[in-house]
Amino acid sequence: MAEITLKSLAHSYLANPASPEDYAIREMNHVWHQGGAYALLGPSGCGKSTLLNIISGLLEPSSGDVLFDGERVNSLPPEARNIAQVFQFPVIYDTMTVYDNLAFPLRNVKTPEARVRERVMEVADVLELTGQLRRKAKNLTADEKQKVSMGRGLVRDDVSAILFDEPLTVIDPQLKWKLRRKLKEIHQRFNLTMVYVTHDQLEASTFADKIAVMYEGQVVQFGTPRELFERPNHTFVGYFIGSPGMNFLEVSTRDDRVMAGETPIAVGTRLREAVAGARSRNVKLGIRPEFIEVSGEPVEGGMEAAVEHAQDLGTYSILYLRLGEYAVKARIEEDQDPPEGRAYLRFPDNHVGLYVDEYRVETNHE
């Protein structure tokens, strides 16, 4: 296992990049600690797979360094980095049995056969493949093949890290939850450094202790699932994490009030002062639907909003509201009847984030 450090790392697929937009990976510094379970989360095209391929050695960065335990490995191929990588689609030998597929990485490095059998049986047990060991891989289902592919990555206990590039793409949705939990169990059992690439926030939250959220070639926040939910560092994180995502209102101050367009927003003194002191025209307030207080009757400090629609999701409902010119979503629990026509909203200051030029800034109320 290794500690993986990215130092002033950047990459462009263009020969002469001239602007930040020309980079698939914008300059970053990042550390994956030994034995950690990490996720790289973000939408398609944000640079996740490019970054993973740079770490594995399939791609050499345009600038900066990749360090394994402090040693620069930029020019080393994957086999010299001792990396195992599991791809979106299974990489296995169809003509071999499941046992021989799992054994292949160990036999390739001249592992004694007794140790090969020990590790194959251990990994097969964890992945629930013991009953398939004598079968030819070509006869397996897609999800069984992917489990074999994962097993090939897991079977060696001397690898620096295991990198997963959206490995559940081909898996039946009903089996995805089970396999996510299985990977978490494997990490806890073997204490391997794992980096898992996905665009699915549920996959990332289930698997990883810490998540790096990528947006436009940058890691805009690195933290626990709870930190990403409660204190998103960037408006994209607020939007991308959570279902539905965070509400954002563009605001300014006028006549000593916080305004979203022509609508006054009721917030405390310290938050109002922070909005007034922001040295930018790009200022937003963000609040998650879960934290908005909703009443069907006028309340002190309540902002009147039009109720456009209520979506009943069983244990809770999502209200679609119109607050002035802004669409707002709020979540109410099943024991609260959705208001009809009008609702009155309150934004508790301790759950409101201030974002200047898309990044969260600290305010005195936090």
C-alpha positions, 0 to 999 in steps of 0.5 A: 500500500502507498500514500499517493500525492499529487503535486502541482498536477495538471493535464491537457490533451492539447499540445499548447493549452492557452487557458484554464478551459484547455485543461482536463485537469487543472493544477491541483495538490492532493493526498490519498493516505495509505489505507484510505477508502476514497471516491472521486465523484463528479459528472461525466467530463469533469476529469475523474477518469483522466485523473485515475489514469494519471495515478495508475500510469496509463497517462503521463501528466502534462505538468506536476508530479505523482508521488508514491510514498514520496517517490516520483513515478511520472514515467513509470508504467502501471506494472512498475507502480504495482497498481490494480485497476478495475474498469467499467467493463469486466477485464477477464479471460473468458476461456479460463475458469474463475479460479484461474482468472483469480489466480492469474495475477498471483501466478504472474509474479511467481507466487507459491501455489499454496499461497495462490490457493489461499488468497483465491479462496479468501477473495472468492469467499468475500465476493461469493464466488466460491461456487463458481470457481470451476466454471469457465468465465465465458458462462458467467453473467455480466455481474458475475464477470465484474465480480471476477474482475474485482477479485483479480484486482483484490487478490494481490495483497502487495499492491500500492492501491486499487483503482475502480473506474465506475466498476458497477456500470454493467451491474444489475441495479438490484445488485449494486447496493450489495456490491457496494457494501461488499467493497466496503467490507473488503476495504475494512478486512484487507486495509487496502488503499482504494480510489473509486470513481463514480458519478453516483453520489450514493455509490460514493457515500456508501463506499468511501470514508472521504469523497473528492468532488470534481468539477471542471477538472478541479477537486472543489471539495474533499470531505466526508459525506456528512461534510459535503451535505452539511457544509458544501464548499462550492455551489456545485457540491451543494447542487450535486450532493443531495436529492434534491440539491441545494437551493441557491438565491442570488442576493444583494443588499438594499436599504439594509435588507438582503434582497433576492431580486425584488424579494426580501430574504429574512436573515439575521444581522450577521448574515446580512452584514456578510452579504453587504461586505462581499466584494463581488456581484456574484453572491448567493445564499444556499440552503438545503430543502431539508433545512427550510422551515415550512408553515401553512400559516403566517409566522414571524420572520416567514417569507410568503411563497406560492406552492406550485406542486407537492410530490409525495414520496412516502415518508416525506414530500418535496414542495415546489415553491415560488419565492419571488422570481426564484424556484425553491424546493423544501422537504416536509416529513410525512406527519406534516400536511403540505400547504396549499396555495401559499406557504410561509418559509423560514431560513434558519441562519445556522443552515444558510451558507454564503457563497461568493464567486461560487465558493462558501465563505465563513460568516460569524453566525457559523 
